[in-house]
Amino acid sequence: MDILGDMGMCGVIGEDGLVPRARSRLPVVCAAGLGLLMLVFAWLLDSDSFRERAGMFLFCLTVERFIHSMCLFAEEWLVHSRQRYHGRINEIFQACFQGHVILGMCAIFLMLMFGGVSFSHEQWSTMTITCAVYLLLNSLGVLGPAPVEISEICEVKKMNVAHGLAWSFYIGYLKFVLPDLQNKINQYSSTRVKLSSPRLHILLPLNAVVPNKPEEEDTNVVFHENLPELELDIAGVRNRSFKNCVYKINQDNKTFSCVLEYATPLRTLYQMSQESSAGFGERERKQQVLLFYRTLSQILENSLECRNRYRLILLNDEHTGDRHYLSRVIIQHLKQQDGEIHMDPIREPPNEIHPVPEEGQIKNFRGALYATFPEDQMSSEPTLMFSPPQSLRSEPVETTDY
């Protein structure tokens, strides 16, 4: 049971069908399978000339890619050599020529020079026409990548706007705030009302509309007060202040309280969609919000100092007419956290003369996390039971009662 991995994530029903998954290699597998089948079919139709014709097409494809790379090289060398590559020809060459194209051209050259391979005038004419048609279609954009392929390249290479905003949000804000959040909550709870959750709840509207105050979206969400401030010296700014706000959420004569805020980078996405020069429409904006959510989730889950200290809440943009949608979703998350099993915080072993028994220590395989479980009486509260560590060479022992 992946407790630590599930506790920080958002748990609204229907989210699995909303947040996009990372694309798989299914198109590559399908294309490779169909290509092999077509080669087998071509061999069955004409096995005598299959080898010769296959060599011709490989020759054409290699030459086409080489000529196209040469065209790219001419542009980069003549126009962008100094500004982009500082005059380094080797970097221009690596940016324009792929390794398989160079190997293919070397193989073709060796075959023509020493392999005794020769083509007839008709075959040379066919190959020349094939290369010309490829270059013309490629220059017109007919053979360019599909929008899905462009999107996949941007996601794999981490080139989306959402990736940069998520990393900026983490490095410039969450990386400082989340590790210190528990200390601020302890200071707050010692003198005031105890919070319903010890986590920072981050709201992410799908339409990227971020109000200045949550009360503008839902009157049941009311600002209470600020947590103690965190002051750090960052990037030349002395005593830079980081604030977190406590809000009270009212519903059915019940009051919940938690640390709550919107994801401020979403304001950038919304403003970009309002500027025509950004080339950023409403559809692209929603996709970037979902990618921002997915990227930020992965970043925070991989951060040991931030894990289990946050809650990402996606807000659907199709709740027109529901004046209390925000408070209802927040309370749903707070109630869901009540049913989760929380891991005890890390505690230093007591300074005693007697050593702590080995049977009471458990090593968590997610990190250097230790805990001690005393032999208490049976209680109605749910607990996690772990077996003590054993040697990998020991035989398994049946421990169940049925």
N, C-alpha and C positions, 0 to 999 in steps of 0.2 A: 504494500500500500504506500503510494508516493504521497505522504502527508505533507512534507515541506513543499513539494511541487504544486500541490493543489490549493494550499491555504492562501497564497498570495494572489491567485487568479480570480477573475470575475466569474460568477456562477449563474448568470441569468439564463433561463431556459430559452433555447433557440440560438444561442451564441455560436454553437459549433457550425451551424449552417450559415452564419453571417460573416465570420472572420475568415478571410481567404487562407487556404493552406499553401505551403510551398509547392511549386510545381514539380512533378516527377519526371522521369525519363521515358514515360510511355510513348510520346511521339517518336522518339529515337528508336525504340524497340520495334514499333509498328513499321516505321520506314525501312529499317534494316531487314525485318522479316519479309515485307512485301518485295523489297529489292532482290533478296535471294530467291524467292519464288519466281519472279519474273526472269531472272537469269537462268534458272532451271528450265523454264518454259521456252526461252529463246534457244537454249541448247538442244532441247527435244525437237524443235522445229527445224533447225539447221545445224547439226553438230559438226559438219565438215568445215564450214567457214566461221564457226563461233569464235575460235581463238583469234582469228585475224580481225574480225569486226570488233570484238571486245578491246583488242589492243588499239584500234583506231579511235574508239570513243575515249579510252583512257588518255590517249595522246591529246585529243581535242580538249578534254576537260582540264588537263594540266596546263596546256598552252594558254587556254582562256584565262585561267586564274593568274597565270604569270603576267600576261599582258595587262590584266586589270590591276595587278599589284604595281606594275610599272607606271601606269597612269596615276595611281595614288602617290607613288614615289616622286613623280615629276612635280605634283602640286606641293607636297611637303618640302621638297628640296629647294624649289625655285621661290616659293612664297613664304614659308614658315620656318625655314632652316634656323635663322638666328633667334627669332622670338620664342619658338616652342622647344627647340632642341639645342640651342646654344652652339650651332654649327657642327654638331657631332653627327657625322654621316652614319655611323653604326647604329645610333638610336633611331634615325629615320628609317634605316633598312629594317630594323626589328619591328618597327611600328607598321610597316607596309607589307612585309613578306612573312607569310606563315611558314613554319618549318616543313610541312608536307609538300608545299609548292616547290620549295628549293630542292628537296629530295627528289621529287618527281621530275623536275627539269634536269637534274644531274643524271637520273636514270635514263631519260630519253636521249640525252646527249651521248652517253656511253653506248646505248643501243644503236644509235645511228652511226657512230664512229667505228665501233668494234664488233657490234652484234650482227652485222650483215643484214639488218632489217631494211627493206626497201618498199616503197609504195608506188603504185602506178599513178599516171597523170589523173585518172578519174578519181582515185582515192585522195590524192592531194587536193583536188578541186572540191570534193565533198567535205574534207576537213577544214578547208579555208572558209567555205560557206558557213559551216557550223560555228566556227570561231567568230565570224563576222556577225551572225545573227545573235549569238550570245552577248557580244559586246554592245550591240545596238539595244537589245532588250534590257540589259543591265543599266545602260546609261539613261534609259527612259523610266527606270524605276519599276519595271514589270517584274523583275526577278528579286526585288528588294524584300527584306524581312517583313512578315505580317505583324500587325499590332501586338498579337500575343507573343511573338518572338521578341519584339522590342521590350515588352513588359517583363518577360522572363530574364532577358539580359540585364535590365536595370535592377531587378530583384537579386539576381545572383551576384552581380558586381557591387551591390549596395549603393546604387546610384540614384535612388529615388529621393525626393524631397523629404519624405517621411523618415527615411533612415537617418538623415542628417539632423532633423529636428528631434528625433527620439534620443540620439546620442547626446545632443546638446542639452536636452532636458535632464538627462541622467547625470552627465559630467558637471554641468554648471549649477545644478540645484539638488536633485534627489540624492546624489552621492554624499552631500553634506547633511541634508536634512534627515533622511531616514535613519542612519545609524544613531543619531542623537535624539530621535523621536521619543524613545522609551524614557529617557532621562527627563525630558520636558514634561511628559505625561505624568511621571511620578511626582514631580514638583507641583504640578497642577492638581493632581488628585489628592495630595496630602492636605491641601487647604480648601479644596472645593469639591463639587460633586464628582463622583466617579464616572468616567466615560463608559459608553456602551461597548466600545471597541478600542483597542490600543493601536490601531493602524491608521495610516493616512489614506483617506478615501479620495481617489482622483477621478473626476468626472470627465468623460469623453463623449460629447454629443456627436452623432454621426454627421450632422449638418455643419459642424465646426462653428456654430454660433455660440460664443462664450460671453454670457452677460457679466457685467461688473459685480453684480450681487446675486446670489442664488434666490433671494427673496423676489426678484423680478420674474422668476420662472414659477415659483411656488410659494405662496404665503405661509405654508406650513413649515417652511425651512426658515429659521430665525437665527440671526447672528447672536452669539452669547458673549464671548470675549476671546482674546488672543492667548495662545500659549506663551510661556517665557521665550524671549527672543534668543536666537543663536547669532553671535557676532564673530566674524572671521575676517582676516586680512587676505584679500583675493585680488590678483591682477592690479596691484597698485592702489586698491581701494581699502582704506583703513576702517576697521570695525564695520564691515559690511553686514547688514542686518538681514536675517532670514526669519520670516514670520509664518506661523500656522494658526488658523482660526478654528475655534470650536463653535459648532452650530447645534441648535436644538431642533429636533424634528418632531412635530406633534401629529398624532393620528389616533382617533377614537379615544380621546382623553388619556392617552399614554404619551410619554415624552421620552425620546431617545436623544442621546448626545454623542457626537463624534467629531473627529478632525476631518474637515472637508474643504476641497478646493477644486477648481477646474484645471485642466491641463492647458496652461497658457500658450504652448506652441501652436495649438489649434487656431488661435487668433491669426497667426501668420498664414495658415492654409486658407482661412476665410478671406483675408485681405488679398491674397494672391489671386483667388478666384474672381475678385471684383476688378482686377486690373487686366485689361486686354493685352498689354505687353507681356504679361506672364505666361500667356497661352495655357491657362489653367481653368477648365470649365467645372461645372457642378458635378458631373460624373467623375472626373478625375479627382476632384476634391474628396468625394466620399471614399474612393479607392485608397487615397493617401491616408485618410483618417483610419481606415481599417489596417493598413500596413503600419501606421504609427503605433496602433494598439498592439499588433503582433510583435513588432520589433521591440517596443518598450517592455513587453512582457518577457521576451527572451532575455533582454539585457538584465532586467531586475532579478529574474530567476537564476541567472548565472552569477549574480553578485551575492556572495555570502553575507556581506554586511547589510544588504537591503532586503534580502529574502524574508518573507513572513512579517514585513513591517508596512505593507501597502495593500491596497485593494483597488483594482481598476474596474470602473463601472462604465460600461457602454450605454449610452442613452439613445434610444430609437428616435428618429425624427418624424415618425408618423403617429404622433399622439395629440393631434389637433383636437381641442375641445376638452381635454383632460387637464384641468387646472392643477391637480395634485399628483401628476405623474412622477415628478422628481422625488417627492417625499415618499411615495409608495415604493419606488425602486430602491431608494436608500434603505428604507426599513426592511425591505425584503433581503437585502444583503446583510444587514445587521442581524436579523433573525437567523439567517443561514450560518453566520459565524458562530452563533450560540451552539449549534450542533456539531461543530468541528472539534476535533481532538487537538488540543494545544500541547506542544512540547514544552517541558519545563525549561526555564532559562539556565544557562551555563553557570554553575556554582563552583567555587574553589573548594577543594577538600579541606576539612577541618584540621587545624594544627593540633594534633593529639599525639601522644606517645605511641598508642597502639596503631598499627597499620590498618588501612581499610581492607576488608576481605576482597579477594579477586572476584568472588561470585557476584558482588554487588555492582560491578562496573560493566558497562556496556559500551562497545565501540560502534558508533554510527558510521556506516560505510559512506555516507555523504560527506563526511569531514571529520575533524577531530572534535567530536561532540560526545561528551561523557555525562552520565547521569547515575544516580544512586537510588535504588528502589528498596526501602526498608520493608520488613515483613509486617505489614499492617493487617488488621482484621479485615474480613470480607465487608465490602461496602456496596452500595447500590450505584455508585458513580462508575462510569466506564473507565477502564484503565487498559494500557497496552502491556502485554506480556512478552518478554524477550527471553530467549534461551541464552545461557552463558556461552562465550566463544569456545569452540572445540577445534581440535586438530583436524586438518583436511584428510588425514589418513585414517581417522577413527571411523568405525562402522556406524551407520545410522541406527538410532534407538527409537522404538515406538513409544510415544509419550501420551497418546490420546487414551481416553477412557472408553472408547467405543470401537 
